[in-house]
């Protein structure tokens, strides 16, 4: 390999690395934005759950226990809370009658 060819290869490698660095920086910025949005959505979700709990309490006149509130949060995150399937992810967040009975039954 001649000196000129070797120099050209290094120059090409350098350009490829610069391009890749720009891509990584763009991905990093996008990821940072997604993390910020995720944090904001989690905070909003917590506030909405708290508000929903207050509305349910006002409508029914009874307060859900802290344990039931936690179970409801797990259920809302897409997991079963019923004894038969506890901890398994609900397919497509479909409702589960056993879980609903556990949460809202008498």
Backbone as CSV, one residue per row, in Angstrom:
resi,resn,N_x,N_y,N_z,CA_x,CA_y,CA_z,C_x,C_y,C_z
1,UNK,0.845,-1.162,0.000,0.000,0.000,0.000,0.902,1.242,0.000
2,UNK,0.614,2.135,-0.873,1.411,3.354,-0.974,1.023,4.331,0.123
3,UNK,1.896,5.312,0.337,1.662,6.304,1.381,0.376,7.078,1.132
4,UNK,0.153,7.404,-0.117,-1.048,8.174,-0.457,-2.319,7.367,-0.154
5,UNK,-2.311,6.084,-0.505,-3.461,5.211,-0.228,-3.693,5.097,1.276
6,UNK,-2.611,4.926,2.016,-2.704,4.816,3.462,-3.265,6.104,4.070
7,UNK,-2.793,7.231,3.587,-3.296,8.521,4.060,-4.786,8.666,3.744
8,UNK,-5.180,8.278,2.533,-6.592,8.352,2.140,-7.468,7.462,3.024
9,UNK,-6.967,6.281,3.367,-7.723,5.369,4.239,-7.916,5.990,5.631
10,UNK,-6.836,6.581,6.162,-6.951,7.244,7.461,-7.916,8.422,7.403
11,UNK,-7.874,9.156,6.324,-8.778,10.294,6.167,-10.236,9.818,6.101
12,UNK,-10.472,8.741,5.374,-11.817,8.166,5.275,-12.294,7.664,6.646
13,UNK,-11.398,6.991,7.377,-11.722,6.510,8.715,-12.058,7.677,9.643
14,UNK,-11.291,8.733,9.547,-11.533,9.920,10.361,-12.904,10.526,10.060
15,UNK,-13.261,10.618,8.798,-14.568,11.158,8.409,-15.703,10.267,8.923
16,UNK,-15.515,8.952,8.819,-16.529,8.017,9.313,-16.720,8.157,10.825
17,UNK,-15.608,8.306,11.549,-15.697,8.478,13.000,-16.407,9.773,13.371
18,UNK,-16.132,10.842,12.649,-16.797,12.121,12.917,-18.301,12.007,12.662
19,UNK,-18.655,11.321,11.592,-20.067,11.119,11.269,-20.752,10.287,12.356
20,UNK,-20.072,9.238,12.793,-20.629,8.375,13.824,-20.771,9.137,15.145
21,UNK,-19.811,9.982,15.471,-19.883,10.784,16.688,-21.092,11.721,16.648
22,UNK,-21.347,12.310,15.491,-22.515,13.186,15.350,-23.808,12.396,15.556
23,UNK,-23.855,11.177,15.029,-25.040,10.327,15.215,-25.239,9.976,16.686
24,UNK,-24.149,9.631,17.371,-24.232,9.281,18.789,-24.721,10.478,19.600
25,UNK,-24.249,11.661,19.299,-24.689,12.871,20.005,-26.178,13.127,19.771
26,UNK,-26.643,12.896,18.543,-28.065,13.084,18.241,-28.917,12.072,19.010
27,UNK,-28.463,10.829,19.058,-29.185,9.790,19.799,-29.197,10.127,21.287
28,UNK,-28.073,10.603,21.791,-27.968,10.984,23.204,-28.945,12.109,23.544
29,UNK,-29.037,13.103,22.682,-29.962,14.216,22.912,-31.410,13.729,22.877
30,UNK,-31.729,12.858,21.927,-33.075,12.296,21.817,-33.416,11.482,23.066
31,UNK,-32.468,10.679,23.524,-32.670,9.858,24.709,-32.906,10.728,25.938
32,UNK,-32.162,11.798,26.055,-32.334,12.726,27.175,-33.742,13.324,27.167
33,UNK,-34.223,13.690,25.990,-35.583,14.217,25.872,-36.624,13.192,26.265
34,UNK,-36.404,11.955,25.871,-37.338,10.880,26.214,-37.360,10.650,27.723
35,UNK,-36.183,10.681,28.361,-36.131,10.516,29.815,-36.867,11.643,30.529
36,UNK,-36.699,12.870,30.048,-37.409,14.006,30.644,-38.919,13.840,30.512
37,UNK,-39.351,13.439,29.324,-40.786,13.235,29.091,-41.320,12.110,29.980
38,UNK,-40.542,11.032,30.117,-40.952,9.907,30.949,-41.125,10.341,32.402
39,UNK,-40.199,11.133,32.899,-40.292,11.625,34.275,-41.531,12.490,34.464
40,UNK,-41.773,13.379,33.502,-42.953,14.246,33.587,-44.239,13.419,33.559
41,UNK,-44.280,12.394,32.712,-45.472,11.550,32.620,-45.683,10.740,33.901
42,UNK,-44.595,10.277,34.511,-44.733,9.547,35.776,-45.311,10.448,36.864
43,UNK,-44.828,11.680,36.928,-45.362,12.618,37.922,-46.838,12.900,37.673
44,UNK,-47.181,13.113,36.405,-48.582,13.370,36.059,-49.447,12.160,36.397
45,UNK,-48.938,10.968,36.108,-49.668,9.738,36.395,-49.915,9.593,37.896
46,UNK,-48.905,9.887,38.710,-49.078,9.814,40.161,-50.140,10.796,40.644
47,UNK,-50.120,12.012,40.100,-51.117,13.013,40.495,-52.517,12.578,40.081
48,UNK,-52.638,11.997,38.880,-53.948,11.527,38.419,-54.456,10.370,39.272
49,UNK,-53.556,9.471,39.662,-53.967,8.367,40.536,-54.465,8.899,41.877
50,UNK,-53.743,9.871,42.403,-54.154,10.468,43.676,-55.520,11.135,43.536
51,UNK,-55.720,11.851,42.440,-57.007,12.513,42.198,-58.117,11.482,42.039
52,UNK,-57.848,10.419,41.294,-58.838,9.360,41.104,-59.208,8.731,42.442
53,UNK,-58.225,8.507,43.269,-58.490,7.937,44.588,-59.390,8.857,45.403
54,UNK,-59.155,10.161,45.312,-59.996,11.118,46.035,-61.417,11.116,45.493
55,UNK,-61.560,11.055,44.170,-62.889,11.039,43.556,-63.638,9.776,43.963
56,UNK,-62.958,8.634,43.917,-63.594,7.375,44.309,-63.998,7.436,45.771
57,UNK,-63.143,7.999,46.592,-63.446,8.126,48.020,-64.670,9.001,48.238
58,UNK,-64.767,10.105,47.504,-65.913,11.004,47.647,-67.198,10.340,47.173
59,UNK,-67.112,9.580,46.074,-68.308,8.940,45.521,-68.799,7.800,46.402
60,UNK,-67.882,7.016,46.905,-68.292,5.850,47.684,-68.389,6.149,49.166
61,UNK,-67.767,7.215,49.588,-67.804,7.566,50.999,-66.851,6.738,51.836
62,UNK,-66.094,5.867,51.195,-65.120,5.061,51.925,-63.741,5.310,51.350
63,UNK,-62.777,5.136,52.198,-61.398,5.344,51.768,-60.760,3.988,51.497
64,UNK,-60.059,3.893,50.360,-59.336,2.663,50.062,-58.129,2.593,50.987
65,UNK,-57.830,1.390,51.449,-56.658,1.225,52.306,-55.392,1.473,51.491
66,UNK,-54.314,1.741,52.194,-53.037,2.006,51.525,-52.614,0.799,50.683
67,UNK,-52.876,-0.399,51.201,-52.537,-1.620,50.468,-53.302,-1.732,49.163
68,UNK,-54.596,-1.404,49.199,-55.398,-1.470,47.972,-54.961,-0.415,46.970
69,UNK,-54.557,0.749,47.469,-54.057,1.795,46.571,-52.800,1.300,45.870
70,UNK,-51.910,0.625,46.613,-50.698,0.076,46.006,-51.029,-1.013,44.991
71,UNK,-51.979,-1.887,45.341,-52.389,-2.933,44.398,-52.994,-2.324,43.138
72,UNK,-53.774,-1.264,43.307,-54.373,-0.590,42.160,-53.288,0.003,41.260
73,UNK,-52.242,0.538,41.856,-51.133,1.093,41.077,-50.430,-0.008,40.292
74,UNK,-50.231,-1.166,40.918,-49.607,-2.297,40.223,-50.498,-2.744,39.072
75,UNK,-51.804,-2.839,39.328,-52.763,-3.239,38.292,-52.756,-2.238,37.139
76,UNK,-52.724,-0.941,37.468,-52.706,0.099,36.438,-51.423,0.074,35.619
77,UNK,-50.343,-0.457,36.199,-49.082,-0.584,35.464,-49.091,-1.781,34.521
78,UNK,-50.179,-2.570,34.543,-50.321,-3.659,33.581,-50.031,-5.044,34.128
79,UNK,-50.066,-5.217,35.446,-49.776,-6.516,36.036,-50.997,-7.049,36.776
80,UNK,-51.088,-8.382,36.828,-52.155,-9.027,37.591,-51.871,-8.874,39.079
81,UNK,-52.939,-8.743,39.859,-52.823,-8.715,41.317,-53.637,-9.834,41.954
82,UNK,-54.330,-10.615,41.123,-55.127,-11.726,41.641,-54.188,-12.882,42.020
83,UNK,-54.612,-13.724,42.962,-53.735,-14.806,43.432,-53.298,-15.780,42.333
84,UNK,-54.160,-16.033,41.355,-53.829,-17.012,40.322,-52.724,-16.549,39.379
85,UNK,-52.665,-15.256,39.092,-51.722,-14.754,38.090,-50.836,-13.632,38.624
86,UNK,-50.728,-13.495,39.932,-50.042,-12.355,40.542,-48.660,-12.123,39.916
87,UNK,-48.432,-10.883,39.522,-47.130,-10.478,38.992,-46.949,-10.691,37.509
88,UNK,-47.846,-11.446,36.877,-47.733,-11.656,35.434,-48.296,-10.443,34.710
89,UNK,-47.677,-10.112,33.582,-48.143,-8.966,32.797,-49.471,-9.324,32.141
90,UNK,-50.421,-8.365,32.209,-51.710,-8.554,31.541,-51.519,-8.319,30.053
91,UNK,-52.012,-9.226,29.222,-51.888,-9.095,27.773,-52.651,-7.876,27.300
92,UNK,-51.957,-6.971,26.622,-52.552,-5.753,26.058,-53.347,-4.956,27.095
93,UNK,-52.928,-5.049,28.350,-53.606,-4.349,29.448,-55.103,-4.662,29.504
94,UNK,-55.457,-5.893,29.138,-56.862,-6.298,29.191,-57.316,-6.385,30.644
95,UNK,-58.569,-6.086,30.876,-59.125,-6.145,32.229,-59.188,-7.594,32.700
96,UNK,-59.004,-7.774,33.984,-59.089,-9.102,34.594,-60.180,-9.047,35.658
97,UNK,-61.180,-9.896,35.513,-62.293,-9.912,36.454,-61.865,-10.271,37.867
98,UNK,-60.897,-11.187,37.994,-60.422,-11.578,39.317,-59.738,-10.400,40.017
99,UNK,-58.916,-9.684,39.254,-58.227,-8.511,39.824,-59.234,-7.430,40.206
100,UNK,-60.214,-7.193,39.333,-61.222,-6.165,39.603,-62.025,-6.517,40.851
101,UNK,-62.352,-7.787,41.005,-63.096,-8.225,42.188,-62.273,-7.997,43.450
102,UNK,-60.983,-8.275,43.357,-60.102,-8.071,44.503,-60.019,-6.593,44.880
103,UNK,-59.965,-5.724,43.874,-59.843,-4.286,44.127,-61.152,-3.647,44.561
104,UNK,-62.224,-3.945,43.834,-63.460,-3.184,44.007,-64.607,-3.982,44.608
105,UNK,-64.388,-5.273,44.837,-65.442,-6.092,45.429,-65.630,-5.769,46.900
106,UNK,-66.736,-6.221,47.441,-67.029,-5.931,48.858,-66.231,-6.777,49.778
